[in-house]
Amino acid sequence: MTKSKIFFYFCSSFIFGIFLNSIVIKTQLLELGFLFVIFGFVSALILISIFWQQKKIVLVGFCLIFLVFGIWLHGTAELRIINNVLSQYNNLENNVVLTGTIIEEPDVRENSVQIVLKVSSINNVNLIPLGDKNRVGNVLILATRYPEHKYGDELKVMGRLENPPVFEGFNYRDFLSKKEIYSLIRRPEIELLEQDSQKITILVRRKILDFKNGLREVIYSNLSPPQSSILGAMLLGDKSRISDKLKNKLNIVGLRHITCVSGMHIAILTTILMSLLIGLGLWRQSAFYITVILIVLFITMIGFQASAIRAGIMGLLFLAGQHFGRKSFSPRAIVIAAAIMLAINPLLLLNDIGFQLSFLAVIGIIYFLPVFQKWFRRIPNIFQFRNILAMTLSAQIFTLPILIYNFGYVSLISPISNVLIVPLLPYIIGFGFLFALTGIFSQTLGWILSLPCWFLLTYLVKILNLLSQEWAIKIIENVHWIWLVVLYLILGIIVWKISKNREADFLNY
């Protein structure tokens, strides 16, 4: 058994441990989680110590250790929520006084701004010496747009802390807990304490964000909505600037994914960068390392969004596979990428639907793409029509149950809209970055280079308006979770059959 396969088993066990404890927490069977830890750890020690000479049994023992580690890590994250210091002040009648530092780029809306503040003191009591700084957590500030504040600013805030709300069909509290945000405060009084921080990390991040603001200004001054908001979401992660009407149209036609920085965007960007750098005369190895650095800077620029981090890990794994001669993007790489992200934040597994959709889509493409390509082999591949149709259907098969369960709808027009739009994304992203970068130095040249991008985005908007009809979406409500389990069991059996057939075809060949 290869080392990579052993590591794959360890990662899978770790993820399953997080899943087990997530279910235990959701069902409030906390004693069961404790029993899992004790039983798993004792069983692992017995298997490893008694059957040391039998490698397969020892492997099972180490897998149990990783499973227990997953349970423990998720339990620790949940305890941080329960023991969070700030949440003890939630929903009290009196105002509190907080001091802290802005740790994310403020999310500017039309008439408001959302600020994530890392709290250092409350009511003039320093919270950092408590031992575990993660017990303090962050607070989400819902404030008026002006005066403006920047990443790294130190603020003094006075207002009333609240529990994040839980809406029907959407648990906003769980959504915010992924960022260690357990409290929010609406329209507080804000006083700027310090703006010019000398911390190197803040200074570097501010320079990157200043560059991002330069690109943003070029995009929004040369393009009008909705073209500007679509391109801003694609290149800068400005999803909040997309109107609700446009979001609804994107959902109906199954194209919401193009406005998120996904694995597809990173793959396009890495391809463009590698081709450009090699075209400029760099050796492939040099181009590889420069591309990796630029992708990391890009993810930093758009604010370490969860979708971007996922995409970055997947893209860098893919790029590394090509660099080291392993061009096949196997399920092992997917599981390893998932394990890395869950080790950083174990709450993502059940609390982040985007996390689930990203990895399920890639798994669907890995297993079903060759099947659909074989079925569609008689269809002409003009403008990548056949490949995009096969890829879209492959991804949708694995993501459809999750979409229906969480959102209660399915887009009937998605394969057609993806075929009409997805082939243009490399050109939209390429022209978009070209005109935005050029526009920073020359307004006139930037405007000229924006014309091809405007034309492509206008075509995209026309397709959206044409296809986003009521009949294009099917509403399916009140789906029980048991159907989700049944559907993924069926998909698992199908994947197993496909894998067996591939092995048989390889051996027969």
GIGIQUI-V433150 format. One record per helix or strand of 2 or more residues. SS is the DSSP state (hx for helix, st for strand). FROM is the first residue (numbers start at 1). TO is the last residue. If there is no record, write none. Layout:
[[SS;FROM;TO] [SS;FROM;TO]]
This chain:
[[hx;3;26] [hx;30;50] [hx;55;82] [hx;86;89] [st;96;102] [st;107;108] [st;112;122] [st;125;126] [hx;128;130] [hx;133;135] [st;138;144] [st;154;159] [st;161;162] [hx;172;177] [st;181;186] [st;189;194] [hx;200;222] [hx;227;236] [hx;239;241] [hx;244;253] [hx;256;259] [hx;263;279] [hx;284;301] [hx;306;323] [hx;331;344] [hx;348;351] [hx;353;375] [hx;382;407] [st;409;411] [hx;414;441] [hx;443;467] [hx;470;472] [st;473;475] [hx;481;508]]
